[in-house]
Structures are given as C-alpha cells and as structure tokens.
Amino acid sequence: MKRITVVTGHYGSGKTNLSVNLAINLAQEGKQVTVVDLDIVNPYFRTADFKQLFQQNGIKLIAPDYANSNLDIPSLNFDVEQLAAEKGFLIIDVGGDDAGASALGRFSAALNSYGDELDMLYVVNCKRYLTTSPDQALALMYDIEAASRMHHTAIVNNSNLGSETTPAILEDSLSFASEIAQKANLPLMFNTCPEDLAEFFENKNIFPVKIFVKPLWEQ
C-alpha cells in the first residue's frame, strides 16, 4: 500500500468502509496513520463517524468541524497539502461522485506531485443504482477525475448487498470489475469480501473486510 491513498466512488459504493479497513490494518501493523474525511456533501456514513474506533487504534482523524453535527456547511478547516507532507500513511475518504470530488480538486496539484507515493482508488459496486453496468461506472469515474483534476491508479471491486451479500453475488461481480479495469486500462487492485465469506474465494485476489459501516436497521 502506498503512503497516500485517495478513495473515491459512487454514493454507497463502500468507500468509507474500505477506508476504515485500510486504516485499521495499517495501524495494527504499527504504522502511523491519518484519515481525512473529505466529504463535504453527505452528512451520513462518513469516516468521521468512527472517531472513537480510530482513537482506540491510534489513528489520527481529520474532519470538517461540522461533521457529525446538524450543520451542513461545504467548507474545510484543514490543509490536505500539509497533511500529505507529514510522516506516516494518509488515507483520504472523498465524497461521492463528481460533486464530492470537487473538494479534492483544490489539492490536486499538491497531491499529484507525490507521484509514486500516491494511489487513487476507484471503488465500484455493481449493486448500486447508476453503476450497475461497467460503462455507467466508467462514466462516473471519468466525471470524478474531471472534478478532482486527478487520475485513478487502480480499481477496487466492493460489490455487495450489505447483510444480504452471498458468495454468488460476489462471484458474479468479478467479471464486472475486470471489465471496468480492462476498459480503463487500470489494474484491479483487489475484490473486497466480508470476512465471514472469505473462505469461498481463495486465489481470487480477495481483500477480506470487516463491516464497520451499517445502515441503522442493521446496527
């Protein structure tokens, strides 16, 4: 995993759950980790919701002042450029779609300057509205790139139906993700899989994840 990881995708694709898992895994390896909640659009299901979990694992959380409040103000009170220059790993959880990625655009020049130290991951979920086909997912990816003035470096397949996810659903999503990666000329970094289903997918480039982000009726 590279030192700076930017995580983008469609609303509900699972960006935040992936970001939390990446951060926890690094922290458990003894790495210094900072997570930036760069979502200025959606007040729900965001990395700022996991402040206590991050504290327990020694992870530094940077989020807008209004996060987890009843305010919805599209402003940032921190400097991503400065955070990128600090030691340790930096994970940036970007708001959904091109609207959310616009906040990333103001830091594009600084982040792009890190070159080989930077990954920008596009998270896809074939079970989400408006990204049910590879071409739809690709169109959104290019919209995000235009808004952020940055280019993705890899695809992450996070196709799921929440608690209703089955091995068959995950199996069916593999060709979907591979087609996106092929058309985008990008590597498929991995396919996520709930930890309790990982045993079904040996030798299929699986990244087991804990499900931290859950709808209210599953909590």
C-alpha positions in Angstrom: 0.0 0.0 0.0 1.4 3.4 -1.0 1.9 6.2 1.6 -1.0 8.3 0.3 -4.3 6.7 -0.7 -7.3 8.6 -2.1 -10.6 6.7 -2.1 -13.4 7.7 -4.5 -16.6 6.2 -5.8 -20.3 6.4 -6.2 -22.5 7.2 -3.2 -23.0 4.0 -1.3 -20.2 2.1 -3.1 -18.4 1.4 0.2 -15.7 4.0 0.1 -15.9 4.7 3.8 -15.9 1.1 4.9 -12.9 0.4 2.7 -11.1 3.5 4.1 -11.7 2.4 7.7 -10.4 -1.1 7.0 -7.3 0.2 5.3 -6.6 2.5 8.2 -7.2 -0.2 10.9 -5.0 -2.7 9.1 -2.1 -0.3 8.8 -2.4 0.7 12.5 -2.4 -2.9 13.6 0.9 -3.3 11.7 2.3 -0.5 13.8 2.1 2.2 11.2 1.4 5.9 11.8 -2.0 6.6 10.1 -4.0 9.7 9.4 -7.5 9.6 7.9 -9.0 12.6 6.2 -12.8 12.9 5.9 -13.1 15.0 2.8 -16.8 14.5 2.3 -18.4 18.0 2.1 -21.6 16.6 0.5 -23.0 13.7 2.5 -23.5 14.0 6.3 -24.2 10.3 6.7 -21.9 7.2 6.7 -18.6 9.0 6.8 -15.2 8.3 8.3 -15.9 11.0 11.0 -18.4 8.5 12.5 -15.5 6.3 13.6 -13.7 8.8 15.8 -13.7 6.5 18.8 -12.6 3.5 16.9 -9.7 5.5 15.4 -8.7 6.8 18.8 -8.6 3.2 20.1 -6.3 2.2 17.3 -4.0 5.3 17.5 -5.3 6.7 14.2 -5.5 10.4 13.7 -8.8 11.7 12.2 -9.1 15.0 10.4 -12.6 16.1 9.6 -14.6 19.3 8.9 -15.8 21.0 12.1 -19.4 20.4 11.1 -19.1 16.6 10.7 -21.5 14.7 13.0 -23.4 17.9 13.7 -26.7 19.2 12.5 -24.9 21.6 10.2 -24.2 21.0 6.5 -21.6 23.6 5.5 -19.4 22.9 2.5 -16.1 24.2 4.0 -12.8 22.7 5.1 -10.9 23.8 8.2 -7.7 21.9 7.4 -4.9 21.7 4.8 -4.6 18.4 2.9 -1.3 19.6 1.3 0.3 20.0 4.8 -1.1 16.6 5.9 0.4 14.9 2.8 3.8 16.2 3.7 3.8 14.7 7.2 5.3 11.3 8.0 3.2 8.2 8.0 0.3 7.0 5.9 -2.5 9.2 4.7 -5.9 7.9 3.7 -8.4 10.4 2.1 -12.1 9.4 2.0 -13.6 11.6 -0.7 -17.3 12.5 -1.0 -19.4 10.5 -3.5 -19.5 11.2 -7.3 -18.1 14.3 -9.0 -19.9 16.6 -6.6 -17.9 15.2 -3.7 -14.6 15.0 -5.7 -14.7 18.8 -6.3 -13.3 19.3 -2.8 -10.3 17.2 -3.8 -9.6 19.4 -6.8 -8.3 22.2 -4.7 -5.4 20.0 -3.5 -4.8 18.2 -6.8 -1.5 19.9 -7.7 0.0 19.1 -4.3 -1.2 15.5 -4.2 -0.2 14.8 -7.8 3.3 15.9 -7.0 3.8 12.8 -4.9 3.7 10.6 -7.9 4.8 7.0 -7.0 3.8 7.6 -3.3 0.1 8.1 -4.3 -2.7 5.8 -5.2 -6.2 7.0 -6.2 -8.6 4.1 -5.9 -12.0 4.0 -7.6 -14.4 1.8 -5.6 -17.1 0.1 -7.7 -20.3 -1.7 -6.6 -22.4 -3.3 -9.3 -25.4 -3.4 -6.9 -25.6 0.4 -6.6 -28.0 2.5 -8.6 -26.3 4.2 -11.6 -23.3 1.9 -11.6 -24.9 -1.4 -12.5 -23.0 -1.7 -15.8 -19.3 -1.2 -16.4 -20.0 1.7 -18.8 -22.0 3.5 -16.2 -19.3 3.0 -13.6 -16.6 4.2 -16.1 -18.6 7.3 -17.0 -18.8 8.2 -13.3 -15.1 7.5 -12.8 -14.2 10.0 -15.6 -16.6 12.6 -14.1 -14.7 12.2 -10.7 -11.4 12.6 -12.5 -12.5 15.8 -14.2 -13.9 17.3 -11.0 -10.8 16.4 -8.9 -8.2 17.1 -11.7 -6.6 13.8 -10.7 -6.4 10.3 -12.3 -7.2 7.0 -10.7 -4.4 4.4 -10.4 -6.5 1.3 -9.6 -10.0 -0.2 -9.4 -11.4 -1.8 -6.2 -14.4 -4.1 -6.5 -16.6 -3.7 -3.5 -19.8 -5.1 -4.9 -22.2 -6.2 -2.2 -25.8 -6.1 -0.9 -25.0 -5.4 2.7 -26.1 -8.1 5.1 -27.7 -9.9 2.2 -24.4 -10.5 0.4 -23.8 -14.0 -0.7 -20.8 -15.8 -2.3 -22.9 -15.9 -5.6 -23.2 -12.1 -5.6 -19.5 -11.7 -5.1 -18.7 -14.3 -7.7 -21.0 -12.6 -10.3 -19.3 -9.2 -9.7 -15.8 -10.4 -10.6 -16.3 -10.1 -14.4 -18.0 -6.7 -13.9 -14.9 -5.3 -12.1 -12.5 -6.9 -14.5 -14.2 -5.3 -17.5 -14.1 -1.9 -15.8 -10.4 -2.3 -15.1 -9.7 -3.5 -18.7 -11.6 -0.6 -20.3 -10.0 1.9 -18.0 -6.6 0.4 -18.6 -6.1 0.2 -14.8 -5.2 -2.7 -12.5 -7.9 -4.3 -10.4 -6.2 -3.9 -7.0 -8.5 -6.4 -5.2 -12.0 -7.6 -4.7 -13.3 -6.9 -1.2 -15.2 -9.6 0.7 -16.8 -9.8 4.1 -14.5 -11.7 6.4 -17.1 -14.4 7.0 -17.2 -15.2 3.3 -13.5 -15.1 2.5 -13.1 -18.9 2.7 -15.2 -19.2 -0.6 -12.7 -17.1 -2.6 -9.2 -18.5 -2.3 -6.8 -17.4 -5.0 -9.2 -14.7 -6.4 -7.4 -11.5 -5.3 -9.6 -11.1 -2.2 -9.3 -8.4 0.5 -11.4 -9.5 3.5 -13.0 -6.6 5.3 -14.9 -6.0 8.5 -18.3 -4.3 8.1 -18.0 -1.1 10.0 -20.5 1.0 8.0 -24.0 -0.4 8.5 -27.5 1.1 7.9 -29.3 1.9 11.1 -31.6 -1.1 10.9 -28.5 -3.4 10.9 -26.7 -1.8 13.9 
